[in-house]
Amino acid sequence: MSVEKAFISAILSDDLDQPNDLVIYEIWQGTRDSWLQEEFTKPYRKDYEGTLGELIEDRMVSWLEPKGEWGSTLTAK
């Protein structure tokens, strides 16, 4: 996904308070609808989503909209 034009960054983090939890935080340009239409349908996502499904027991997906940013310009348009 790192070669996709709309991709900005991804971070994989351990949850220190929940040792069995991982958090994957992806930042993309565009809207939820544009991501679902343009990125989610790409062939590599099928493999990526399948691998995630094998690794995780429970999954929560959230769509966040930045309201402020300090220390970087990752969400700058």
MMTF fields as JSON, N, C-alpha, C and O atoms, coordinates in Angstrom:
{
  "mmtfVersion": "1.0.0",
  "mmtfProducer": "UNKNOWN",
  "numBonds": 307,
  "numAtoms": 308,
  "numGroups": 77,
  "numChains": 1,
  "numModels": 1,
  "chainsPerModel": [1],
  "groupsPerChain": [77],
  "chainIdList": ["A"],
  "bondAtomList": [4, 2, 8, 6, 12, 10, 16, 14, 20, 18, 24, 22, 28, 26, 32, 30, 36, 34, 40, 38, 44, 42, 48, 46, 52, 50, 56, 54, 60, 58, 64, 62, 68, 66, 72, 70, 76, 74, 80, 78, 84, 82, 88, 86, 92, 90, 96, 94, 100, 98, 104, 102, 108, 106, 112, 110, 116, 114, 120, 118, 124, 122, 128, 126, 132, 130, 136, 134, 140, 138, 144, 142, 148, 146, 152, 150, 156, 154, 160, 158, 164, 162, 168, 166, 172, 170, 176, 174, 180, 178, 184, 182, 188, 186, 192, 190, 196, 194, 200, 198, 204, 202, 208, 206, 212, 210, 216, 214, 220, 218, 224, 222, 228, 226, 232, 230, 236, 234, 240, 238, 244, 242, 248, 246, 252, 250, 256, 254, 260, 258, 264, 262, 268, 266, 272, 270, 276, 274, 280, 278, 284, 282, 288, 286, 292, 290, 296, 294, 300, 298, 304, 302],
  "bondOrderList": [1, 1, 1, 1, 1, 1, 1, 1, 1, 1, 1, 1, 1, 1, 1, 1, 1, 1, 1, 1, 1, 1, 1, 1, 1, 1, 1, 1, 1, 1, 1, 1, 1, 1, 1, 1, 1, 1, 1, 1, 1, 1, 1, 1, 1, 1, 1, 1, 1, 1, 1, 1, 1, 1, 1, 1, 1, 1, 1, 1, 1, 1, 1, 1, 1, 1, 1, 1, 1, 1, 1, 1, 1, 1, 1, 1],
  "groupList": [{"groupName": "MET", "atomNameList": ["N", "CA", "C", "O"], "elementList": ["N", "C", "C", "O"], "formalChargeList": [0, 0, 0, 0], "bondAtomList": [1, 0, 2, 1, 3, 2], "bondOrderList": [1, 1, 2], "singleLetterCode": "M", "chemCompType": "L-PEPTIDE LINKING"}, {"groupName": "SER", "atomNameList": ["N", "CA", "C", "O"], "elementList": ["N", "C", "C", "O"], "formalChargeList": [0, 0, 0, 0], "bondAtomList": [1, 0, 2, 1, 3, 2], "bondOrderList": [1, 1, 2], "singleLetterCode": "S", "chemCompType": "L-PEPTIDE LINKING"}, {"groupName": "VAL", "atomNameList": ["N", "CA", "C", "O"], "elementList": ["N", "C", "C", "O"], "formalChargeList": [0, 0, 0, 0], "bondAtomList": [1, 0, 2, 1, 3, 2], "bondOrderList": [1, 1, 2], "singleLetterCode": "V", "chemCompType": "L-PEPTIDE LINKING"}, {"groupName": "GLU", "atomNameList": ["N", "CA", "C", "O"], "elementList": ["N", "C", "C", "O"], "formalChargeList": [0, 0, 0, 0], "bondAtomList": [1, 0, 2, 1, 3, 2], "bondOrderList": [1, 1, 2], "singleLetterCode": "E", "chemCompType": "L-PEPTIDE LINKING"}, {"groupName": "LYS", "atomNameList": ["N", "CA", "C", "O"], "elementList": ["N", "C", "C", "O"], "formalChargeList": [0, 0, 0, 0], "bondAtomList": [1, 0, 2, 1, 3, 2], "bondOrderList": [1, 1, 2], "singleLetterCode": "K", "chemCompType": "L-PEPTIDE LINKING"}, {"groupName": "ALA", "atomNameList": ["N", "CA", "C", "O"], "elementList": ["N", "C", "C", "O"], "formalChargeList": [0, 0, 0, 0], "bondAtomList": [1, 0, 2, 1, 3, 2], "bondOrderList": [1, 1, 2], "singleLetterCode": "A", "chemCompType": "L-PEPTIDE LINKING"}, {"groupName": "PHE", "atomNameList": ["N", "CA", "C", "O"], "elementList": ["N", "C", "C", "O"], "formalChargeList": [0, 0, 0, 0], "bondAtomList": [1, 0, 2, 1, 3, 2], "bondOrderList": [1, 1, 2], "singleLetterCode": "F", "chemCompType": "L-PEPTIDE LINKING"}, {"groupName": "ILE", "atomNameList": ["N", "CA", "C", "O"], "elementList": ["N", "C", "C", "O"], "formalChargeList": [0, 0, 0, 0], "bondAtomList": [1, 0, 2, 1, 3, 2], "bondOrderList": [1, 1, 2], "singleLetterCode": "I", "chemCompType": "L-PEPTIDE LINKING"}, {"groupName": "LEU", "atomNameList": ["N", "CA", "C", "O"], "elementList": ["N", "C", "C", "O"], "formalChargeList": [0, 0, 0, 0], "bondAtomList": [1, 0, 2, 1, 3, 2], "bondOrderList": [1, 1, 2], "singleLetterCode": "L", "chemCompType": "L-PEPTIDE LINKING"}, {"groupName": "ASP", "atomNameList": ["N", "CA", "C", "O"], "elementList": ["N", "C", "C", "O"], "formalChargeList": [0, 0, 0, 0], "bondAtomList": [1, 0, 2, 1, 3, 2], "bondOrderList": [1, 1, 2], "singleLetterCode": "D", "chemCompType": "L-PEPTIDE LINKING"}, {"groupName": "GLN", "atomNameList": ["N", "CA", "C", "O"], "elementList": ["N", "C", "C", "O"], "formalChargeList": [0, 0, 0, 0], "bondAtomList": [1, 0, 2, 1, 3, 2], "bondOrderList": [1, 1, 2], "singleLetterCode": "Q", "chemCompType": "L-PEPTIDE LINKING"}, {"groupName": "PRO", "atomNameList": ["N", "CA", "C", "O"], "elementList": ["N", "C", "C", "O"], "formalChargeList": [0, 0, 0, 0], "bondAtomList": [1, 0, 2, 1, 3, 2], "bondOrderList": [1, 1, 2], "singleLetterCode": "P", "chemCompType": "L-PEPTIDE LINKING"}, {"groupName": "ASN", "atomNameList": ["N", "CA", "C", "O"], "elementList": ["N", "C", "C", "O"], "formalChargeList": [0, 0, 0, 0], "bondAtomList": [1, 0, 2, 1, 3, 2], "bondOrderList": [1, 1, 2], "singleLetterCode": "N", "chemCompType": "L-PEPTIDE LINKING"}, {"groupName": "TYR", "atomNameList": ["N", "CA", "C", "O"], "elementList": ["N", "C", "C", "O"], "formalChargeList": [0, 0, 0, 0], "bondAtomList": [1, 0, 2, 1, 3, 2], "bondOrderList": [1, 1, 2], "singleLetterCode": "Y", "chemCompType": "L-PEPTIDE LINKING"}, {"groupName": "TRP", "atomNameList": ["N", "CA", "C", "O"], "elementList": ["N", "C", "C", "O"], "formalChargeList": [0, 0, 0, 0], "bondAtomList": [1, 0, 2, 1, 3, 2], "bondOrderList": [1, 1, 2], "singleLetterCode": "W", "chemCompType": "L-PEPTIDE LINKING"}, {"groupName": "GLY", "atomNameList": ["N", "CA", "C", "O"], "elementList": ["N", "C", "C", "O"], "formalChargeList": [0, 0, 0, 0], "bondAtomList": [1, 0, 2, 1, 3, 2], "bondOrderList": [1, 1, 2], "singleLetterCode": "G", "chemCompType": "PEPTIDE LINKING"}, {"groupName": "THR", "atomNameList": ["N", "CA", "C", "O"], "elementList": ["N", "C", "C", "O"], "formalChargeList": [0, 0, 0, 0], "bondAtomList": [1, 0, 2, 1, 3, 2], "bondOrderList": [1, 1, 2], "singleLetterCode": "T", "chemCompType": "L-PEPTIDE LINKING"}, {"groupName": "ARG", "atomNameList": ["N", "CA", "C", "O"], "elementList": ["N", "C", "C", "O"], "formalChargeList": [0, 0, 0, 0], "bondAtomList": [1, 0, 2, 1, 3, 2], "bondOrderList": [1, 1, 2], "singleLetterCode": "R", "chemCompType": "L-PEPTIDE LINKING"}],
  "groupTypeList": [0, 1, 2, 3, 4, 5, 6, 7, 1, 5, 7, 8, 1, 9, 9, 8, 9, 10, 11, 12, 9, 8, 2, 7, 13, 3, 7, 14, 10, 15, 16, 17, 9, 1, 14, 8, 10, 3, 3, 6, 16, 4, 11, 13, 17, 4, 9, 13, 3, 15, 16, 8, 15, 3, 8, 7, 3, 9, 17, 0, 2, 1, 14, 8, 3, 11, 4, 15, 3, 14, 15, 1, 16, 8, 16, 5, 4],
  "groupIdList": [1, 2, 3, 4, 5, 6, 7, 8, 9, 10, 11, 12, 13, 14, 15, 16, 17, 18, 19, 20, 21, 22, 23, 24, 25, 26, 27, 28, 29, 30, 31, 32, 33, 34, 35, 36, 37, 38, 39, 40, 41, 42, 43, 44, 45, 46, 47, 48, 49, 50, 51, 52, 53, 54, 55, 56, 57, 58, 59, 60, 61, 62, 63, 64, 65, 66, 67, 68, 69, 70, 71, 72, 73, 74, 75, 76, 77],
  "secStructList": [7, 6, 6, 1, 6, 6, 3, 3, 3, 3, 3, 3, 3, 3, 3, 6, 6, 3, 3, 3, 3, 3, 3, 3, 3, 3, 3, 3, 1, 1, 7, 2, 2, 2, 2, 2, 2, 2, 6, 6, 6, 1, 2, 2, 2, 2, 2, 2, 2, 2, 2, 2, 2, 2, 2, 7, 1, 7, 7, 7, 7, 7, 7, 7, 7, 7, 7, 7, 7, 7, 1, 7, 7, 6, 6, 7, 7],
  "xCoordList": [0.806, 0.0, 0.843, 0.359, 2.102, 2.959, 3.219, 3.662, 2.96, 3.159, 1.895, 1.925, 0.795, -0.457, -0.39, 0.138, -0.924, -0.867, -1.537, -1.045, -2.635, -3.377, -2.821, -3.269, -1.857, -1.307, -0.391, 0.43, -0.537, 0.342, 1.253, 2.476, 0.668, 1.498, 0.672, -0.558, 1.381, 0.749, 1.647, 2.873, 1.027, 1.76, 1.135, -0.084, 1.965, 1.53, 2.03, 3.228, 1.13, 1.496, 0.984, -0.092, 1.763, 1.297, 0.541, 0.922, -0.525, -1.241, -0.611, -0.749, 0.069, 0.797, -0.125, 0.299, -1.372, -2.315, -3.103, -3.71, -3.092, -3.787, -2.789, -2.748, -1.982, -0.871, -1.268, -0.418, -2.51, -2.943, -3.486, -3.907, -3.478, -4.035, -2.937, -1.892, -3.204, -2.382, -3.285, -4.481, -2.71, -3.449, -2.725, -1.528, -3.454, -2.917, -3.598, -4.821, -2.791, -3.307, -2.803, -1.61, -3.721, -3.375, -3.892, -4.997, -3.096, -3.526, -3.542, -2.55, -4.673, -4.885, -5.449, -6.145, -5.156, -5.794, -7.175, -7.396, -8.087, -9.419, -10.456, -10.222, -11.597, -12.732, -12.909, -12.271, -13.772, -14.09, -14.627, -14.206, -15.56, -16.149, -15.106, -15.111, -14.202, -13.183, -12.243, -11.823, -11.905, -11.026, -11.708, -11.094, -12.977, -13.704, -13.842, -13.746, -14.065, -14.234, -12.916, -12.85, -11.861, -10.619, -9.538, -8.8, -9.428, -8.33, -8.734, -8.003, -9.876, -10.297, -10.494, -10.366, -10.8, -11.064, -9.8, -9.891, -8.636, -7.396, -7.021, -7.243, -6.453, -6.168, -5.33, -5.61, -4.317, -3.471, -4.254, -3.891, -5.33, -6.113, -6.776, -6.945, -7.151, -7.777, -6.819, -7.215, -5.563, -4.561, -4.301, -4.211, -4.182, -3.93, -5.058, -4.806, -6.296, -7.455, -7.553, -7.912, -7.235, -7.261, -6.243, -6.529, -5.04, -3.985, -4.391, -4.2, -4.947, -5.412, -6.466, -6.447, -7.381, -8.44, -7.903, -8.492, -6.794, -6.175, -5.44, -5.28, -4.997, -4.2, -5.025, -4.56, -6.227, -6.985, -8.242, -8.843, -8.607, -9.808, -11.014, -12.117, -10.787, -11.856, -11.299, -10.135, -12.124, -11.644, -12.621, -13.837, -12.061, -12.845, -12.24, -11.039, -13.062, -12.604, -13.268, -14.485, -12.469, -12.98, -12.482, -11.366, -13.303, -12.92, -12.812, -13.793, -11.633, -11.382, -11.159, -10.622, -11.573, -11.343, -10.478, -10.917, -9.256, -8.371, -8.977, -9.566, -8.82, -9.288, -8.129, -8.298, -6.965, -5.782, -4.573, -4.705, -3.4, -2.168, -1.01, -0.882, -0.17, 0.987, 2.2, 2.134, 3.295, 4.55, 4.801, 5.892, 3.822, 4.02, 2.996, 2.161, 3.082, 2.104, 1.517, 1.204, 1.362, 0.848, -0.56, -0.895, -1.38, -2.76, -3.002, -4.141, -1.938, -2.083, -2.578, -2.176, -3.449, -4.009, -3.265, -3.594],
  "yCoordList": [-1.203, 0.0, 1.258, 2.336, 1.126, 2.314, 2.974, 4.122, 2.294, 2.901, 3.57, 4.182, 3.457, 4.065, 5.578, 6.099, 6.273, 7.73, 8.374, 9.382, 7.814, 8.399, 7.989, 8.504, 7.076, 6.603, 7.655, 8.256, 7.875, 8.794, 8.021, 8.132, 7.233, 6.461, 5.372, 5.379, 4.437, 3.393, 3.133, 3.151, 2.893, 2.623, 1.389, 1.318, 0.43, -0.747, -0.586, -0.407, -0.645, -0.406, -1.515, -2.066, -1.842, -2.693, -1.821, -0.677, -2.362, -1.681, -2.137, -3.301, -1.251, -1.612, -2.095, -2.882, -1.644, -2.06, -3.308, -3.952, -3.641, -4.832, -5.629, -5.46, -6.496, -7.135, -7.991, -8.286, -8.39, -9.177, -8.311, -8.83, -6.996, -6.082, -5.405, -5.021, -5.271, -4.477, -3.412, -3.632, -2.272, -1.206, -0.874, -0.588, -0.913, -0.493, 0.829, 0.9, 1.864, 3.198, 3.604, 3.84, 3.682, 4.079, 5.484, 5.83, 6.292, 7.632, 7.672, 7.359, 8.058, 8.148, 9.513, 10.125, 9.992, 11.2, 10.812, 9.683, 11.751, 11.505, 11.277, 11.527, 10.801, 10.562, 9.07, 8.247, 8.73, 7.319, 6.7, 5.614, 7.401, 6.868, 6.679, 5.658, 7.656, 7.516, 6.362, 5.639, 6.179, 5.066, 3.729, 2.816, 3.613, 2.359, 2.044, 0.883, 3.061, 2.843, 2.611, 1.779, 3.335, 3.316, 2.42, 1.776, 2.364, 1.625, 0.233, -0.731, 0.119, -1.157, -2.226, -3.419, -1.801, -2.74, -3.223, -4.08, -2.698, -3.1, -4.536, -4.96, -5.28, -6.705, -7.012, -7.991, -6.206, -6.502, -6.42, -7.072, -5.621, -5.494, -6.813, -7.106, -7.607, -8.894, -9.769, -10.367, -9.847, -10.624, -10.014, -10.732, -8.697, -7.982, -8.235, -8.579, -8.064, -8.278, -9.741, -10.032, -10.664, -12.087, -12.44, -13.205, -11.875, -12.118, -11.539, -12.184, -10.337, -9.756, -10.645, -10.861, -11.158, -12.016, -13.274, -13.774, -13.784, -14.974, -14.639, -15.504, -13.41, -13.008, -12.47, -12.46, -12.03, -11.352, -12.12, -12.826, -11.956, -12.584, -11.661, -12.101, -10.392, -9.415, -8.157, -7.81, -7.487, -6.315, -5.16, -5.334, -3.987, -2.77, -1.803, -1.536, -1.288, -0.324, 1.014, 1.089, 2.057, 3.411, 4.318, 4.153, 5.268, 6.299, 7.593, 8.064, 8.166, 9.371, 10.567, 10.428, 11.723, 12.953, 13.877, 14.317, 14.184, 15.038, 16.42, 17.011, 16.916, 18.262, 19.163, 20.377, 18.586, 19.355, 18.439, 17.217, 19.031, 18.236, 19.058, 20.244, 18.419, 19.077, 18.196, 16.991, 18.763, 18.037, 17.389, 16.867, 17.403, 16.863, 17.501, 18.305, 17.128, 17.595, 16.401, 16.517, 15.262, 14.056, 14.225, 13.659, 14.996, 15.134, 16.4, 16.709, 17.128, 18.354, 18.013, 17.009, 18.853, 18.6, 19.376, 19.289],
  "zCoordList": [0.0, 0.0, 0.0, -0.346, 0.387, 0.483, -0.864, -0.9, -1.962, -3.281, -3.82, -4.887, -3.093, -3.544, -3.408, -2.425, -4.39, -4.424, -3.198, -2.693, -2.724, -1.604, -0.231, 0.793, -0.203, 1.065, 1.681, 0.988, 2.993, 3.708, 4.65, 4.558, 5.56, 6.487, 7.158, 7.111, 7.784, 8.6, 9.795, 9.683, 10.934, 12.161, 12.817, 12.979, 13.189, 13.931, 15.35, 15.569, 16.316, 17.711, 18.617, 18.387, 19.656, 20.747, 21.734, 21.981, 22.293, 23.369, 24.678, 25.054, 25.371, 26.582, 27.693, 28.539, 27.709, 28.741, 28.357, 29.213, 27.087, 26.581, 25.741, 24.523, 26.369, 25.663, 24.462, 23.621, 24.358, 23.21, 22.076, 21.042, 22.268, 21.266, 20.453, 20.978, 19.163, 18.252, 17.647, 17.457, 17.351, 16.697, 15.395, 15.395, 14.299, 13.005, 12.665, 12.547, 12.512, 12.235, 10.861, 10.67, 9.906, 8.541, 8.283, 8.701, 7.598, 7.196, 5.668, 5.009, 5.133, 3.693, 3.343, 4.152, 2.148, 1.622, 1.118, 0.681, 1.182, 0.633, 1.707, 2.89, 1.277, 2.16, 2.395, 1.737, 3.332, 3.556, 2.269, 1.87, 1.623, 0.387, -0.701, -1.39, -0.87, -1.924, -1.601, -2.504, -0.323, 0.051, -0.219, -0.771, 0.17, -0.048, -1.534, -1.934, -2.347, -3.784, -4.507, -5.413, -4.122, -4.888, -4.294, -5.04, -2.972, -2.346, -1.884, -2.11, -1.249, -0.68, -1.75, -1.473, -2.955, -4.043, -4.759, -5.638, -4.408, -5.079, -4.701, -3.567, -5.651, -5.429, -4.179, -3.488, -3.876, -2.716, -1.406, -0.427, -1.381, -0.145, 0.224, 1.408, -0.759, -0.466, 0.338, 1.339, -0.095, 0.64, 2.014, 3.01, 2.064, 3.316, 4.314, 5.469, 3.866, 4.732, 5.158, 6.299, 4.245, 4.589, 5.65, 6.571, 5.515, 6.507, 7.854, 8.885, 7.862, 9.121, 9.761, 10.973, 8.956, 9.479, 10.144, 11.103, 9.64, 10.237, 11.533, 12.394, 11.676, 12.839, 14.004, 15.144, 13.726, 14.779, 15.156, 14.346, 16.396, 16.931, 16.795, 16.471, 17.046, 16.996, 16.34, 16.536, 15.573, 14.841, 14.993, 14.923, 15.2, 15.244, 14.227, 14.258, 13.342, 12.341, 12.639, 12.812, 12.697, 12.927, 11.821, 11.327, 11.437, 10.474, 11.243, 11.818, 11.258, 12.037, 11.115, 10.016, 11.569, 10.824, 11.672, 12.735, 11.229, 12.015, 12.237, 11.332, 13.453, 13.8, 14.197, 14.305, 14.414, 14.771, 14.714, 14.781, 14.59, 14.5, 15.038, 14.735, 15.837, 16.424, 16.218, 16.46, 15.78, 15.65, 14.316, 14.087, 13.416, 12.063, 11.128, 11.543, 9.881, 8.9, 8.148, 6.963, 8.814, 8.164, 7.614, 6.573, 8.304, 7.854, 7.043, 6.694, 6.747, 5.949, 4.56, 3.971, 4.046, 2.705, 1.659, 0.476]
}
